Amino acid sequence: MMATTPKSKTLNLSKLFGVRGHQAAVERASKAERADRYTAGTKSKILANTDVGGEYDAERFLLTTLGGKSRPITHDDIRTFREFSRKLGARLKGGITAQQAINLSRPEDRERANEEIRIATVVQAWPAGPKAGTLQFVTNSGPDSDVARHYVHVRFHERDWAAYVAAPGKRGADTKTLATDLLKRQIRFECDCGRFRYWFRYIATIGGFVHGRPEEGYPDQRNPQLQGVCCKHLLRVMRAMTHDPAVRGRVSEMLERARTQVEVEAPIRVTAKEAKEAARRQEAEAKRGLVKSRVESTQEAADRKAAAARTPAGQKRALDRAAKLAQKRAEMQARDAQLSSAAEKLKSLLGTVSKQDAKRLLDLLSAQKA
């Protein structure tokens, strides 16, 4: 795939990072979004999980774009939505990694990320407390946007964060190695843009990787076929998670802080100067076509899985799987031996009963007892 040159739009870094109190801005936007969602829900404009589950009232006259044009939702549509949700939940049951998020995204969203979103910089990070393992990114907005920036939150799974903080090892170099491995683990995320809100928050909720507010309203008008997982801002962040040394360094710093100051809940705040320096480097890479979100090849996927298998966590998972398989095999062998013994006894008692017939009889009795 050829590198695409980002659309030319001069970024005002002072405006982008000159906000006093990023968290206050995030909380205001989140509060407004929740209020809008509550209002829409009270006016029955949202196709809720109960509707998809089979309780939809056609008199509500909700619309969908399933099939390519806007029209009223039918009960056949509800059954289709239910099947889309079931398949999506099964496919994403195990959560999602940054590279998987890129792989599962729509090609047009990856193209927009490659062309329009040039920076994704960490501005805050929480090593401990209620938000432990959370990174807050700022990205530039698209060329036609009416806002200067978007906020993206990424959080490592609590079990992974706790395990990596508690992992044995020396300070410094070991946390860098741990950070490299942790960035390949499953994450939760959200973006404050409308694309994520109306297209992908429901998908992230069903898949178990949404950060923040879960969405129960089916995207019956914007994304009825439940395609993709990331907006262009999230895709730029996912690329940073998989490739940017600065993000790896920030995660290493979080691990170090969490190990030495467990009770400290204050976030690591990146200064405007540091953020601008990181943004300038990212923007230069973007202009040279070095920053692009792309689907990994079959060989890259195999290499990634092989590398994961070589880590201590991967080796432990392999040993656990081998132990379970050995236990299951031993149980099956014991059952076969038991059945063979019982069959021989029945044969000696009944005389004319074959070993195979005796086994069938025992299986039937076992099934009835179960």
N, C-alpha and C positions, 0 to 999 in steps of 0.2 A: 504493500500500500504506500503510495507516494505521500510525502509530507505536505500538508496544506499550509499555506501562508496565512496567518491570522489577518482578519479584516483590520484595516488601519483605523485606529481610534486612539488619539492621544490620551493616555491615562494621567489624571491629576492625582499623583500619589499623596500629596498633602491633603487633598480633599478626601481621598480614600481612607487614609489612616489618621487623619487629624481629628477624629471623634473623641470627645472626652467621655469615657465610660461606655465601652462597647456593650457591656452587659446590660446597662440601662436601656440602650437602644434595642437590644434583642428582646428584653422583657416587655417593652412597649409594643413591639411588633407582634410578639406572641400573644399578648393580652388582647390586642385588636383582632387577631386571627381567630382566637377562641370565641370572642364575642360574635363575630360574623358567622362562625360555624353554628353556634347556639341558636342564633336568630333564624338561620336557614332550616335548622332542625325543627324548631317550633312551628314553622310555617309549612311543614311537610314537603319541603322541596328536595329532600334527600332520600335516595333509595337505600334504606337501612338494611342491616343484616336480617332482621325479621321479615322484611319484604322478600329478600332473595331466598330466605328459608321457606317461603310458601304462603305468607300472609298478605300479599300485595292486593290492594283494593284498586281496581282499574279506574274507579271514579276520581282518583287523585290526578289522573291525566299527566303523569310524568313523561318526559321525552327521553329518547335515546338516539344515538347516531349509529347504532349497530346496523351494518349493511350499507353504510356510506351516506345516509341522509337522515335528517332529523324527522322523527315520527313518534307517535305515542307508544309507550311500552305495552307489550302484550304478555300474556302468561307464558307463551313459548319463549319470549325473551328472558323471563325470569328463570326458566329452566336452563337456558343457555348460560346465563350469568352464574347460576349455581354450579354448573359444570366447569366453567372457567375458574371459579374460585377454588373448587375442589382440586383441579389439576395444578393450579398455582401453589396451593398449600402443600401438596405432595412433593412438588419439585423443589420448593425452597424450605422444606421442613427443617433442614439442618442449619439454617442461617445463611450468612453470606460473607465472603471476603472481599477486599477491595478489588482484586483482579476479577473475581466472579461478577462483581457489580458492573465492571466494564464489559465483560463478555456478554452479559445478559441485556445490555442496554440496546436501544434502537440505533441503527446506523446513522439516522439523521441527527440524533442527539449527540452521538460521538463526533459527527462532522461539525456541529455547532460549537461544541466544546473546543475542538481543534482550531477553529477559525476565529472564535470570538472571545474566549475566556483565557487570558494570558497569565493570570496570577492566582495563586491560592496559598495564602500565608497564614500561619498560626499566629493568633493574637493573644489567646489565653489557653491555659492548660491546667487541669485539676489533678494533682497527684494523689490526693486523699480527700476524705469527707464524703458527703452524699453524691458528689459528682465525680468521684475518683475514676480515673481512666478516661476522662473526656477531653477532647481537643476542640477548640473553637477556631474556625478558619474565616478569613475574609477573602472573597473573590471580587474581581471587577464584574460589572454587569455587562449585558450585551449592548450592541450599538444602538438599538432602538428602545432601550429601557428608560423609564422615567426616574430611576433611582441610581445612586452612584455605586452601591456595593450590595453584596448579599452575604448573609451569615450562614455558614454550614457547621453543624455539630456532628462529631464522630465520637462514638464511645466504644471502647473495648468491652467485651462481655465481662461481667463481674468475676466469674470463675477464673477466666484467663488472667485478668489484671491481678487478682489476689495471688494466683499461683506464681506469676512472674515476679511480683514484688517479693514473695517469700522464697524464691529460688536461691539455692546456695551459690556462693561465688564471691570474688573480690569486687571491690568498688571500681568504677571507671570503665575499664575495657570490657568487663563482663556485662555491664548494663547496656553497652552498645551492641554486643552480640545478642542479648536478650531482646533489645528493641527491634533489631532486624527480624528476628523470629516472630515477635509479637505482631508486627505490622502485616504479617501473612495470615493472621488468625481472623476469626469472625468478628464482625463489628455491627453496630447499629448507627443509623445516621438520619439526618433531616436537613432540609434547606428551607429558608424562609420565602422562597420564590413561589409564584402562583403555579408554575409548572409542576413542582413537587406536590404542592397542596392538592391540586385538582386531578393530576394524572397518576402520581406515584405513591402518595402517602397510604392509600388503601392497600396497594400492593405490598409496601413495606410492612404494614400491619399484619396482613395475612401471612407474609413470609417470616414474621417474627424478628425483623431487623429494623423496626422503626424506633427512632429516638424521639422522646417527647410525646405529644398527644397521639394516641391511637385513633385511626379513622375507621368508622363503621359504615360510612356511606359509600355505596358502590359508585364508581365513576362512569355511570351509564351514558353520559353525553360526551365526556372528553376522551375516555379511554375504555370503552366497553369490552374490548377484547383482552384487556389487562396485558398490554405489551410494554416491555422495557421496565427498568427499575430506577433510573437516574436522570435527573435534569442535567443540563450542560455545566452548571456550577458544581454539582456533586461529582460529575465525571472528571472535572479538572482537579478536584480534591483527591479523588481516587487515584489519579495519575501521580499526584504528589505523594500519596501514601505508599505507592509501589516503587517510586524512583527517586524522590527528592532527599538528598542527604540531610538537609536542614530539618525536615520532619523527623527523620530517624534520630537526629541529635536531640530534638525537643522531647521525643518519647524517652530517650535515654536519660535526659535530665529529670523527667517526671518519675521514672523508676528510682533514680538515685535519691530524689527528694522524699519519695514515699518510704524508702528504706530507712532513711536517717531521721525523718521528722514525721512519724506516722500520725501524730495528733494534729498536725497543722492542716487546716482545711482551706487556707487562702490559696487562690490560683497563682500559677506562674504567669506574670503579665509581660508581654513583649512590648518593648518601647516602640514609639513611632519610628525612631531612627533605625532600629533593628528590622522592623517590618518593611520599611522602605528599601533597605539594602537587599533584603531577600526578594522583594518584588522586582527590583531592577534586574537582579540576576535572572529571575524567572522570565521577565519580559524579553530580555536579550535572547534567552534560549528559545522562547516562542517565536521570535522573529526569524531565527535561524532554522525553524522547523524541527527543533529537537524535542519539543513538548507536544505529544499527541497521545490521546487515549486510543488504544487499539486492542483488538481481540488477540489473545495469545494463541500461538500456533499449537498444533498437536504435540510437537516436540517440546515446546516450552512448558506446556501443561505437564508432560511426563517428567521433565527435569524438575519442575516445582514440586511435584508429588514425591519424587525421589529424594530431593533435598529435605523435605518435611519429614520423610521417613527416617532420615539420618539423625535428626535432632533427638535429645533425650525424651521429649514428649512423644515424638513419633515412634521411637523404639518401645516405649512403654505401651502405647496403643497396639503395636504389633504383637507384643508379648501377651497382652490381655486377650486379643483376638485369637491367638494361637492356643491359649489356655482354655478359652470357651469352646473352641473347636475340638480340642482333645477331650474335654469333659463330655461334650455331646456325642462324640464318637464312642467313648467308653460306655455311656448310657445306652446307646443303640446296640453295642455288642453284648452288654449284660442282658438286655431285653431279648435279643435273639437267642442267647443261651438259655434263658428262662423258658422261652416258648418251645425251644427244641426239647428241653427236658420234660416239659408238660406234655408235649405231643407224644413222646416216647411212652410216658406213663399211661396216657389215654389209649394208645395203641395196644399196650400190654393188657389193659383192662377190657377193651372192646374187640380186640383182635382184628377186625376187618377194616378199621379206620386207618387211612393212610396218614403219614406224617403231615402232608400238605393239607388234608381235610381237617386234621386236628388243629393245625395253626389257624385255619379259617374260623373254626368254632371258637377258639380262644380269643381271636380278634373280635368276633361278634359279641362275645360275652363281655370283653373289656369295654367295647363301645357302649353297650347297654348300661354297664355300671357307671361309666363316665357321664 
